[in-house]
Amino acid sequence: MALSYKARRRLALLVLVLGLPGYIVLAVSLVNLFERPSIWVEFGIYVGLGVLWAFPLKAVFKGIGQADPDAPPHDDHTD
């Protein structure tokens, strides 16, 4: 079952406000497990993890910036 537009907006907000900071803490903790890697290895890990989080959540964020497709048409024409 597909999520409604409102449900996707709420889920996207939840992911950005709670999930992403938690993921950042997890990524920093992962890098700290290594014995001070070189700057390029550390950079590669952060870039890889920075891109990796978005792939599973692509369906949640798709179309969130657009108008609600289920909303009734809005007449902007005023006389």
PyMOL Python script that loads the backbone (N, CA, C, O; Angstrom):
from pymol import cmd

cmd.read_pdbstr("""\
ATOM      1  N   MET A   1       0.838  -1.165   0.000  1.00  0.00           N
ATOM      2  CA  MET A   1       0.000   0.000   0.000  1.00  0.00           C
ATOM      3  C   MET A   1       0.894   1.243   0.000  1.00  0.00           C
ATOM      4  O   MET A   1       1.829   1.344   0.794  1.00  0.00           O
ATOM      5  N   ALA A   2       0.605   2.165  -0.877  1.00  0.00           N
ATOM      6  CA  ALA A   2       1.380   3.400  -0.985  1.00  0.00           C
ATOM      7  C   ALA A   2       0.960   4.375   0.107  1.00  0.00           C
ATOM      8  O   ALA A   2      -0.204   4.426   0.504  1.00  0.00           O
ATOM      9  N   LEU A   3       1.921   5.138   0.579  1.00  0.00           N
ATOM     10  CA  LEU A   3       1.638   6.140   1.597  1.00  0.00           C
ATOM     11  C   LEU A   3       0.968   7.350   0.966  1.00  0.00           C
ATOM     12  O   LEU A   3       1.258   7.710  -0.175  1.00  0.00           O
ATOM     13  N   SER A   4       0.080   7.965   1.710  1.00  0.00           N
ATOM     14  CA  SER A   4      -0.557   9.183   1.218  1.00  0.00           C
ATOM     15  C   SER A   4       0.466  10.317   1.235  1.00  0.00           C
ATOM     16  O   SER A   4       1.536  10.199   1.831  1.00  0.00           O
ATOM     17  N   TYR A   5       0.118  11.411   0.575  1.00  0.00           N
ATOM     18  CA  TYR A   5       1.002  12.569   0.503  1.00  0.00           C
ATOM     19  C   TYR A   5       1.291  13.121   1.897  1.00  0.00           C
ATOM     20  O   TYR A   5       2.438  13.427   2.222  1.00  0.00           O
ATOM     21  N   LYS A   6       0.249  13.247   2.718  1.00  0.00           N
ATOM     22  CA  LYS A   6       0.434  13.777   4.077  1.00  0.00           C
ATOM     23  C   LYS A   6       1.301  12.852   4.920  1.00  0.00           C
ATOM     24  O   LYS A   6       2.139  13.314   5.694  1.00  0.00           O
ATOM     25  N   ALA A   7       1.102  11.557   4.770  1.00  0.00           N
ATOM     26  CA  ALA A   7       1.903  10.590   5.529  1.00  0.00           C
ATOM     27  C   ALA A   7       3.364  10.656   5.100  1.00  0.00           C
ATOM     28  O   ALA A   7       4.259  10.584   5.942  1.00  0.00           O
ATOM     29  N   ARG A   8       3.614  10.791   3.807  1.00  0.00           N
ATOM     30  CA  ARG A   8       4.993  10.908   3.324  1.00  0.00           C
ATOM     31  C   ARG A   8       5.642  12.194   3.826  1.00  0.00           C
ATOM     32  O   ARG A   8       6.823  12.190   4.172  1.00  0.00           O
ATOM     33  N   ARG A   9       4.885  13.300   3.870  1.00  0.00           N
ATOM     34  CA  ARG A   9       5.438  14.566   4.379  1.00  0.00           C
ATOM     35  C   ARG A   9       5.810  14.439   5.853  1.00  0.00           C
ATOM     36  O   ARG A   9       6.870  14.899   6.276  1.00  0.00           O
ATOM     37  N   ARG A  10       4.936  13.816   6.624  1.00  0.00           N
ATOM     38  CA  ARG A  10       5.208  13.639   8.055  1.00  0.00           C
ATOM     39  C   ARG A  10       6.392  12.707   8.276  1.00  0.00           C
ATOM     40  O   ARG A  10       7.238  12.967   9.132  1.00  0.00           O
ATOM     41  N   LEU A  11       6.454  11.629   7.512  1.00  0.00           N
ATOM     42  CA  LEU A  11       7.562  10.692   7.631  1.00  0.00           C
ATOM     43  C   LEU A  11       8.875  11.353   7.213  1.00  0.00           C
ATOM     44  O   LEU A  11       9.904  11.136   7.853  1.00  0.00           O
ATOM     45  N   ALA A  12       8.852  12.151   6.152  1.00  0.00           N
ATOM     46  CA  ALA A  12      10.054  12.857   5.711  1.00  0.00           C
ATOM     47  C   ALA A  12      10.535  13.823   6.789  1.00  0.00           C
ATOM     48  O   ALA A  12      11.736  13.920   7.042  1.00  0.00           O
ATOM     49  N   LEU A  13       9.618  14.533   7.421  1.00  0.00           N
ATOM     50  CA  LEU A  13       9.986  15.452   8.491  1.00  0.00           C
ATOM     51  C   LEU A  13      10.581  14.693   9.677  1.00  0.00           C
ATOM     52  O   LEU A  13      11.572  15.132  10.260  1.00  0.00           O
ATOM     53  N   LEU A  14       9.985  13.570  10.028  1.00  0.00           N
ATOM     54  CA  LEU A  14      10.488  12.752  11.123  1.00  0.00           C
ATOM     55  C   LEU A  14      11.899  12.251  10.816  1.00  0.00           C
ATOM     56  O   LEU A  14      12.773  12.271  11.683  1.00  0.00           O
ATOM     57  N   VAL A  15      12.113  11.807   9.594  1.00  0.00           N
ATOM     58  CA  VAL A  15      13.433  11.322   9.200  1.00  0.00           C
ATOM     59  C   VAL A  15      14.459  12.442   9.277  1.00  0.00           C
ATOM     60  O   VAL A  15      15.567  12.228   9.771  1.00  0.00           O
ATOM     61  N   LEU A  16      14.112  13.630   8.799  1.00  0.00           N
ATOM     62  CA  LEU A  16      15.067  14.741   8.797  1.00  0.00           C
ATOM     63  C   LEU A  16      15.345  15.289  10.189  1.00  0.00           C
ATOM     64  O   LEU A  16      16.467  15.707  10.476  1.00  0.00           O
ATOM     65  N   VAL A  17      14.340  15.291  11.055  1.00  0.00           N
ATOM     66  CA  VAL A  17      14.516  15.880  12.384  1.00  0.00           C
ATOM     67  C   VAL A  17      15.119  14.890  13.384  1.00  0.00           C
ATOM     68  O   VAL A  17      15.938  15.283  14.215  1.00  0.00           O
ATOM     69  N   LEU A  18      14.736  13.637  13.318  1.00  0.00           N
ATOM     70  CA  LEU A  18      15.227  12.652  14.280  1.00  0.00           C
ATOM     71  C   LEU A  18      16.200  11.647  13.670  1.00  0.00           C
ATOM     72  O   LEU A  18      17.236  11.343  14.261  1.00  0.00           O
ATOM     73  N   GLY A  19      15.873  11.143  12.510  1.00  0.00           N
ATOM     74  CA  GLY A  19      16.681  10.082  11.904  1.00  0.00           C
ATOM     75  C   GLY A  19      18.034  10.533  11.405  1.00  0.00           C
ATOM     76  O   GLY A  19      19.035   9.856  11.637  1.00  0.00           O
ATOM     77  N   LEU A  20      18.083  11.656  10.731  1.00  0.00           N
ATOM     78  CA  LEU A  20      19.344  12.123  10.165  1.00  0.00           C
ATOM     79  C   LEU A  20      20.369  12.493  11.240  1.00  0.00           C
ATOM     80  O   LEU A  20      21.529  12.104  11.107  1.00  0.00           O
ATOM     81  N   PRO A  21      20.003  13.218  12.291  1.00  0.00           N
ATOM     82  CA  PRO A  21      20.995  13.456  13.353  1.00  0.00           C
ATOM     83  C   PRO A  21      21.492  12.155  13.999  1.00  0.00           C
ATOM     84  O   PRO A  21      22.672  12.030  14.326  1.00  0.00           O
ATOM     85  N   GLY A  22      20.593  11.202  14.177  1.00  0.00           N
ATOM     86  CA  GLY A  22      21.007   9.898  14.709  1.00  0.00           C
ATOM     87  C   GLY A  22      21.960   9.184  13.777  1.00  0.00           C
ATOM     88  O   GLY A  22      22.913   8.546  14.225  1.00  0.00           O
ATOM     89  N   TYR A  23      21.711   9.286  12.490  1.00  0.00           N
ATOM     90  CA  TYR A  23      22.590   8.673  11.494  1.00  0.00           C
ATOM     91  C   TYR A  23      23.959   9.348  11.495  1.00  0.00           C
ATOM     92  O   TYR A  23      24.977   8.678  11.318  1.00  0.00           O
ATOM     93  N   ILE A  24      23.995  10.658  11.690  1.00  0.00           N
ATOM     94  CA  ILE A  24      25.265  11.385  11.753  1.00  0.00           C
ATOM     95  C   ILE A  24      26.080  10.918  12.956  1.00  0.00           C
ATOM     96  O   ILE A  24      27.287  10.704  12.841  1.00  0.00           O
ATOM     97  N   VAL A  25      25.437  10.759  14.094  1.00  0.00           N
ATOM     98  CA  VAL A  25      26.125  10.257  15.283  1.00  0.00           C
ATOM     99  C   VAL A  25      26.664   8.860  15.025  1.00  0.00           C
ATOM    100  O   VAL A  25      27.780   8.543  15.435  1.00  0.00           O
ATOM    101  N   LEU A  26      25.888   8.025  14.352  1.00  0.00           N
ATOM    102  CA  LEU A  26      26.323   6.675  14.004  1.00  0.00           C
ATOM    103  C   LEU A  26      27.524   6.708  13.067  1.00  0.00           C
ATOM    104  O   LEU A  26      28.459   5.925  13.237  1.00  0.00           O
ATOM    105  N   ALA A  27      27.513   7.598  12.085  1.00  0.00           N
ATOM    106  CA  ALA A  27      28.623   7.697  11.136  1.00  0.00           C
ATOM    107  C   ALA A  27      29.899   8.160  11.831  1.00  0.00           C
ATOM    108  O   ALA A  27      30.975   7.621  11.569  1.00  0.00           O
ATOM    109  N   VAL A  28      29.795   9.149  12.710  1.00  0.00           N
ATOM    110  CA  VAL A  28      30.973   9.626  13.439  1.00  0.00           C
ATOM    111  C   VAL A  28      31.498   8.534  14.362  1.00  0.00           C
ATOM    112  O   VAL A  28      32.711   8.363  14.490  1.00  0.00           O
ATOM    113  N   SER A  29      30.605   7.801  15.001  1.00  0.00           N
ATOM    114  CA  SER A  29      31.028   6.703  15.867  1.00  0.00           C
ATOM    115  C   SER A  29      31.734   5.617  15.068  1.00  0.00           C
ATOM    116  O   SER A  29      32.699   5.022  15.547  1.00  0.00           O
ATOM    117  N   LEU A  30      31.268   5.358  13.873  1.00  0.00           N
ATOM    118  CA  LEU A  30      31.901   4.362  13.007  1.00  0.00           C
ATOM    119  C   LEU A  30      33.318   4.783  12.635  1.00  0.00           C
ATOM    120  O   LEU A  30      34.229   3.956  12.658  1.00  0.00           O
ATOM    121  N   VAL A  31      33.516   6.030  12.298  1.00  0.00           N
ATOM    122  CA  VAL A  31      34.849   6.521  11.946  1.00  0.00           C
ATOM    123  C   VAL A  31      35.766   6.490  13.167  1.00  0.00           C
ATOM    124  O   VAL A  31      36.962   6.228  13.036  1.00  0.00           O
ATOM    125  N   ASN A  32      35.221   6.753  14.342  1.00  0.00           N
ATOM    126  CA  ASN A  32      36.042   6.732  15.557  1.00  0.00           C
ATOM    127  C   ASN A  32      36.506   5.333  15.936  1.00  0.00           C
ATOM    128  O   ASN A  32      37.423   5.196  16.747  1.00  0.00           O
ATOM    129  N   LEU A  33      35.901   4.290  15.374  1.00  0.00           N
ATOM    130  CA  LEU A  33      36.348   2.926  15.648  1.00  0.00           C
ATOM    131  C   LEU A  33      37.715   2.652  15.036  1.00  0.00           C
ATOM    132  O   LEU A  33      38.451   1.794  15.523  1.00  0.00           O
ATOM    133  N   PHE A  34      38.058   3.368  13.981  1.00  0.00           N
ATOM    134  CA  PHE A  34      39.342   3.182  13.315  1.00  0.00           C
ATOM    135  C   PHE A  34      40.433   3.940  14.063  1.00  0.00           C
ATOM    136  O   PHE A  34      40.159   4.916  14.762  1.00  0.00           O
ATOM    137  N   GLU A  35      41.663   3.485  13.908  1.00  0.00           N
ATOM    138  CA  GLU A  35      42.811   4.172  14.481  1.00  0.00           C
ATOM    139  C   GLU A  35      43.166   5.381  13.633  1.00  0.00           C
ATOM    140  O   GLU A  35      44.064   5.286  12.796  1.00  0.00           O
ATOM    141  N   ARG A  36      42.526   6.468  13.805  1.00  0.00           N
ATOM    142  CA  ARG A  36      42.762   7.736  13.085  1.00  0.00           C
ATOM    143  C   ARG A  36      43.173   7.501  11.633  1.00  0.00           C
ATOM    144  O   ARG A  36      44.352   7.575  11.287  1.00  0.00           O
ATOM    145  N   PRO A  37      42.161   7.213  10.775  1.00  0.00           N
ATOM    146  CA  PRO A  37      42.480   6.990   9.363  1.00  0.00           C
ATOM    147  C   PRO A  37      42.975   8.277   8.703  1.00  0.00           C
ATOM    148  O   PRO A  37      42.821   9.372   9.246  1.00  0.00           O
ATOM    149  N   SER A  38      43.568   8.120   7.531  1.00  0.00           N
ATOM    150  CA  SER A  38      44.031   9.313   6.812  1.00  0.00           C
ATOM    151  C   SER A  38      42.815  10.173   6.457  1.00  0.00           C
ATOM    152  O   SER A  38      41.676   9.706   6.462  1.00  0.00           O
ATOM    153  N   ILE A  39      43.086  11.410   6.156  1.00  0.00           N
ATOM    154  CA  ILE A  39      42.004  12.357   5.884  1.00  0.00           C
ATOM    155  C   ILE A  39      41.177  11.915   4.687  1.00  0.00           C
ATOM    156  O   ILE A  39      39.966  12.137   4.658  1.00  0.00           O
ATOM    157  N   TRP A  40      41.812  11.290   3.696  1.00  0.00           N
ATOM    158  CA  TRP A  40      41.095  10.866   2.487  1.00  0.00           C
ATOM    159  C   TRP A  40      40.208   9.658   2.755  1.00  0.00           C
ATOM    160  O   TRP A  40      39.120   9.550   2.191  1.00  0.00           O
ATOM    161  N   VAL A  41      40.663   8.754   3.607  1.00  0.00           N
ATOM    162  CA  VAL A  41      39.823   7.606   3.982  1.00  0.00           C
ATOM    163  C   VAL A  41      38.628   8.089   4.791  1.00  0.00           C
ATOM    164  O   VAL A  41      37.498   7.656   4.565  1.00  0.00           O
ATOM    165  N   GLU A  42      38.881   8.981   5.725  1.00  0.00           N
ATOM    166  CA  GLU A  42      37.806   9.543   6.535  1.00  0.00           C
ATOM    167  C   GLU A  42      36.797  10.295   5.652  1.00  0.00           C
ATOM    168  O   GLU A  42      35.586  10.153   5.820  1.00  0.00           O
ATOM    169  N   PHE A  43      37.311  11.086   4.723  1.00  0.00           N
ATOM    170  CA  PHE A  43      36.453  11.812   3.788  1.00  0.00           C
ATOM    171  C   PHE A  43      35.611  10.844   2.953  1.00  0.00           C
ATOM    172  O   PHE A  43      34.415  11.064   2.759  1.00  0.00           O
ATOM    173  N   GLY A  44      36.234   9.784   2.466  1.00  0.00           N
ATOM    174  CA  GLY A  44      35.511   8.782   1.672  1.00  0.00           C
ATOM    175  C   GLY A  44      34.409   8.095   2.457  1.00  0.00           C
ATOM    176  O   GLY A  44      33.329   7.840   1.924  1.00  0.00           O
ATOM    177  N   ILE A  45      34.675   7.798   3.713  1.00  0.00           N
ATOM    178  CA  ILE A  45      33.659   7.160   4.561  1.00  0.00           C
ATOM    179  C   ILE A  45      32.477   8.103   4.758  1.00  0.00           C
ATOM    180  O   ILE A  45      31.322   7.688   4.655  1.00  0.00           O
ATOM    181  N   TYR A  46      32.769   9.377   5.043  1.00  0.00           N
ATOM    182  CA  TYR A  46      31.691  10.340   5.263  1.00  0.00           C
ATOM    183  C   TYR A  46      30.885  10.582   3.986  1.00  0.00           C
ATOM    184  O   TYR A  46      29.660  10.690   4.044  1.00  0.00           O
ATOM    185  N   VAL A  47      31.545  10.668   2.856  1.00  0.00           N
ATOM    186  CA  VAL A  47      30.822  10.869   1.588  1.00  0.00           C
ATOM    187  C   VAL A  47      29.975   9.642   1.275  1.00  0.00           C
ATOM    188  O   VAL A  47      28.815   9.768   0.883  1.00  0.00           O
ATOM    189  N   GLY A  48      30.556   8.454   1.447  1.00  0.00           N
ATOM    190  CA  GLY A  48      29.809   7.220   1.185  1.00  0.00           C
ATOM    191  C   GLY A  48      28.586   7.082   2.071  1.00  0.00           C
ATOM    192  O   GLY A  48      27.498   6.760   1.593  1.00  0.00           O
ATOM    193  N   LEU A  49      28.760   7.322   3.355  1.00  0.00           N
ATOM    194  CA  LEU A  49      27.627   7.236   4.282  1.00  0.00           C
ATOM    195  C   LEU A  49      26.635   8.373   4.063  1.00  0.00           C
ATOM    196  O   LEU A  49      25.438   8.210   4.297  1.00  0.00           O
ATOM    197  N   GLY A  50      27.132   9.521   3.615  1.00  0.00           N
ATOM    198  CA  GLY A  50      26.248  10.651   3.343  1.00  0.00           C
ATOM    199  C   GLY A  50      25.322  10.403   2.171  1.00  0.00           C
ATOM    200  O   GLY A  50      24.205  10.919   2.139  1.00  0.00           O
ATOM    201  N   VAL A  51      25.775   9.619   1.212  1.00  0.00           N
ATOM    202  CA  VAL A  51      24.946   9.290   0.048  1.00  0.00           C
ATOM    203  C   VAL A  51      24.097   8.054   0.338  1.00  0.00           C
ATOM    204  O   VAL A  51      22.963   7.950  -0.128  1.00  0.00           O
ATOM    205  N   LEU A  52      24.642   7.135   1.096  1.00  0.00           N
ATOM    206  CA  LEU A  52      23.985   5.849   1.345  1.00  0.00           C
ATOM    207  C   LEU A  52      22.635   5.978   2.049  1.00  0.00           C
ATOM    208  O   LEU A  52      21.727   5.194   1.771  1.00  0.00           O
ATOM    209  N   TRP A  53      22.482   6.943   2.948  1.00  0.00           N
ATOM    210  CA  TRP A  53      21.241   7.045   3.711  1.00  0.00           C
ATOM    211  C   TRP A  53      20.051   7.423   2.825  1.00  0.00           C
ATOM    212  O   TRP A  53      18.909   7.094   3.146  1.00  0.00           O
ATOM    213  N   ALA A  54      20.314   8.105   1.720  1.00  0.00           N
ATOM    214  CA  ALA A  54      19.229   8.631   0.893  1.00  0.00           C
ATOM    215  C   ALA A  54      18.584   7.564   0.005  1.00  0.00           C
ATOM    216  O   ALA A  54      17.399   7.676  -0.311  1.00  0.00           O
ATOM    217  N   PHE A  55      19.312   6.556  -0.396  1.00  0.00           N
ATOM    218  CA  PHE A  55      18.757   5.571  -1.330  1.00  0.00           C
ATOM    219  C   PHE A  55      17.538   4.827  -0.797  1.00  0.00           C
ATOM    220  O   PHE A  55      16.545   4.731  -1.519  1.00  0.00           O
ATOM    221  N   PRO A  56      17.554   4.296   0.423  1.00  0.00           N
ATOM    222  CA  PRO A  56      16.350   3.601   0.889  1.00  0.00           C
ATOM    223  C   PRO A  56      15.168   4.534   1.134  1.00  0.00           C
ATOM    224  O   PRO A  56      14.021   4.089   1.143  1.00  0.00           O
ATOM    225  N   LEU A  57      15.438   5.825   1.332  1.00  0.00           N
ATOM    226  CA  LEU A  57      14.373   6.771   1.655  1.00  0.00           C
ATOM    227  C   LEU A  57      13.941   7.606   0.453  1.00  0.00           C
ATOM    228  O   LEU A  57      13.188   8.567   0.611  1.00  0.00           O
ATOM    229  N   LYS A  58      14.400   7.259  -0.726  1.00  0.00           N
ATOM    230  CA  LYS A  58      14.081   8.035  -1.924  1.00  0.00           C
ATOM    231  C   LYS A  58      12.577   8.108  -2.169  1.00  0.00           C
ATOM    232  O   LYS A  58      12.072   9.158  -2.567  1.00  0.00           O
ATOM    233  N   ALA A  59      11.865   7.032  -1.943  1.00  0.00           N
ATOM    234  CA  ALA A  59      10.417   7.016  -2.175  1.00  0.00           C
ATOM    235  C   ALA A  59       9.680   7.930  -1.196  1.00  0.00           C
ATOM    236  O   ALA A  59       8.628   8.475  -1.528  1.00  0.00           O
ATOM    237  N   VAL A  60      10.223   8.098  -0.003  1.00  0.00           N
ATOM    238  CA  VAL A  60       9.577   8.958   0.993  1.00  0.00           C
ATOM    239  C   VAL A  60       9.697  10.423   0.582  1.00  0.00           C
ATOM    240  O   VAL A  60       8.742  11.187   0.720  1.00  0.00           O
ATOM    241  N   PHE A  61      10.869  10.817   0.076  1.00  0.00           N
ATOM    242  CA  PHE A  61      11.122  12.216  -0.246  1.00  0.00           C
ATOM    243  C   PHE A  61      10.646  12.621  -1.638  1.00  0.00           C
ATOM    244  O   PHE A  61      10.575  13.812  -1.939  1.00  0.00           O
ATOM    245  N   LYS A  62      10.323  11.666  -2.480  1.00  0.00           N
ATOM    246  CA  LYS A  62       9.941  11.972  -3.860  1.00  0.00           C
ATOM    247  C   LYS A  62       8.615  12.736  -3.903  1.00  0.00           C
ATOM    248  O   LYS A  62       7.592  12.242  -3.428  1.00  0.00           O
ATOM    249  N   GLY A  63       8.639  13.932  -4.471  1.00  0.00           N
ATOM    250  CA  GLY A  63       7.433  14.724  -4.654  1.00  0.00           C
ATOM    251  C   GLY A  63       6.978  15.515  -3.451  1.00  0.00           C
ATOM    252  O   GLY A  63       5.909  16.124  -3.494  1.00  0.00           O
ATOM    253  N   ILE A  64       7.753  15.528  -2.372  1.00  0.00           N
ATOM    254  CA  ILE A  64       7.342  16.229  -1.156  1.00  0.00           C
ATOM    255  C   ILE A  64       7.297  17.737  -1.377  1.00  0.00           C
ATOM    256  O   ILE A  64       6.468  18.414  -0.769  1.00  0.00           O
ATOM    257  N   GLY A  65       8.148  18.273  -2.215  1.00  0.00           N
ATOM    258  CA  GLY A  65       8.177  19.710  -2.450  1.00  0.00           C
ATOM    259  C   GLY A  65       7.088  20.200  -3.385  1.00  0.00           C
ATOM    260  O   GLY A  65       6.934  21.407  -3.574  1.00  0.00           O
ATOM    261  N   GLN A  66       6.337  19.294  -3.965  1.00  0.00           N
ATOM    262  CA  GLN A  66       5.260  19.648  -4.890  1.00  0.00           C
ATOM    263  C   GLN A  66       3.961  19.878  -4.115  1.00  0.00           C
ATOM    264  O   GLN A  66       3.858  19.559  -2.930  1.00  0.00           O
ATOM    265  N   ALA A  67       2.993  20.428  -4.804  1.00  0.00           N
ATOM    266  CA  ALA A  67       1.669  20.623  -4.199  1.00  0.00           C
ATOM    267  C   ALA A  67       1.004  19.264  -3.985  1.00  0.00           C
ATOM    268  O   ALA A  67       1.311  18.295  -4.679  1.00  0.00           O
ATOM    269  N   ASP A  68       0.096  19.207  -3.024  1.00  0.00           N
ATOM    270  CA  ASP A  68      -0.620  17.979  -2.716  1.00  0.00           C
ATOM    271  C   ASP A  68      -1.449  17.559  -3.931  1.00  0.00           C
ATOM    272  O   ASP A  68      -2.345  18.298  -4.340  1.00  0.00           O
ATOM    273  N   PRO A  69      -1.171  16.393  -4.515  1.00  0.00           N
ATOM    274  CA  PRO A  69      -1.929  15.966  -5.691  1.00  0.00           C
ATOM    275  C   PRO A  69      -3.377  15.590  -5.363  1.00  0.00           C
ATOM    276  O   PRO A  69      -4.222  15.556  -6.258  1.00  0.00           O
ATOM    277  N   ASP A  70      -3.669  15.311  -4.096  1.00  0.00           N
ATOM    278  CA  ASP A  70      -5.024  14.931  -3.700  1.00  0.00           C
ATOM    279  C   ASP A  70      -5.875  16.136  -3.289  1.00  0.00           C
ATOM    280  O   ASP A  70      -7.069  15.989  -3.028  1.00  0.00           O
ATOM    281  N   ALA A  71      -5.276  17.307  -3.231  1.00  0.00           N
ATOM    282  CA  ALA A  71      -6.005  18.502  -2.808  1.00  0.00           C
ATOM    283  C   ALA A  71      -6.942  18.947  -3.933  1.00  0.00           C
ATOM    284  O   ALA A  71      -6.646  18.748  -5.111  1.00  0.00           O
ATOM    285  N   PRO A  72      -8.074  19.550  -3.557  1.00  0.00           N
ATOM    286  CA  PRO A  72      -8.982  20.055  -4.592  1.00  0.00           C
ATOM    287  C   PRO A  72      -8.315  21.201  -5.353  1.00  0.00           C
ATOM    288  O   PRO A  72      -7.477  21.908  -4.794  1.00  0.00           O
ATOM    289  N   PRO A  73      -8.677  21.390  -6.614  1.00  0.00           N
ATOM    290  CA  PRO A  73      -8.065  22.470  -7.390  1.00  0.00           C
ATOM    291  C   PRO A  73      -8.317  23.819  -6.747  1.00  0.00           C
ATOM    292  O   PRO A  73      -9.387  24.068  -6.190  1.00  0.00           O
ATOM    293  N   HIS A  74      -7.328  24.679  -6.829  1.00  0.00           N
ATOM    294  CA  HIS A  74      -7.414  25.996  -6.223  1.00  0.00           C
ATOM    295  C   HIS A  74      -7.512  27.031  -7.327  1.00  0.00           C
ATOM    296  O   HIS A  74      -6.651  27.083  -8.206  1.00  0.00           O
ATOM    297  N   ASP A  75      -8.542  27.850  -7.295  1.00  0.00           N
ATOM    298  CA  ASP A  75      -8.751  28.871  -8.311  1.00  0.00           C
ATOM    299  C   ASP A  75      -8.054  30.150  -7.876  1.00  0.00           C
ATOM    300  O   ASP A  75      -8.480  30.798  -6.920  1.00  0.00           O
ATOM    301  N   ASP A  76      -6.979  30.519  -8.577  1.00  0.00           N
ATOM    302  CA  ASP A  76      -6.220  31.722  -8.235  1.00  0.00           C
ATOM    303  C   ASP A  76      -6.768  32.966  -8.931  1.00  0.00           C
ATOM    304  O   ASP A  76      -6.318  34.077  -8.651  1.00  0.00           O
ATOM    305  N   HIS A  77      -7.701  32.799  -9.800  1.00  0.00           N
ATOM    306  CA  HIS A  77      -8.220  33.921 -10.585  1.00  0.00           C
ATOM    307  C   HIS A  77      -9.244  34.697  -9.756  1.00  0.00           C
ATOM    308  O   HIS A  77     -10.280  34.159  -9.367  1.00  0.00           O
ATOM    309  N   THR A  78      -8.943  35.951  -9.497  1.00  0.00           N
ATOM    310  CA  THR A  78      -9.876  36.805  -8.751  1.00  0.00           C
ATOM    311  C   THR A  78     -10.242  38.010  -9.599  1.00  0.00           C
ATOM    312  O   THR A  78      -9.399  38.541 -10.322  1.00  0.00           O
ATOM    313  N   ASP A  79     -11.482  38.444  -9.518  1.00  0.00           N
ATOM    314  CA  ASP A  79     -11.949  39.614 -10.287  1.00  0.00           C
ATOM    315  C   ASP A  79     -12.273  40.763  -9.382  1.00  0.00           C
ATOM    316  O   ASP A  79     -12.679  41.825  -9.854  1.00  0.00           O
TER     317      ASP A  79
END
""", "prot")
cmd.dss("prot")
cmd.show_as("cartoon", "prot")
cmd.util.cbc("prot")
cmd.orient("prot")
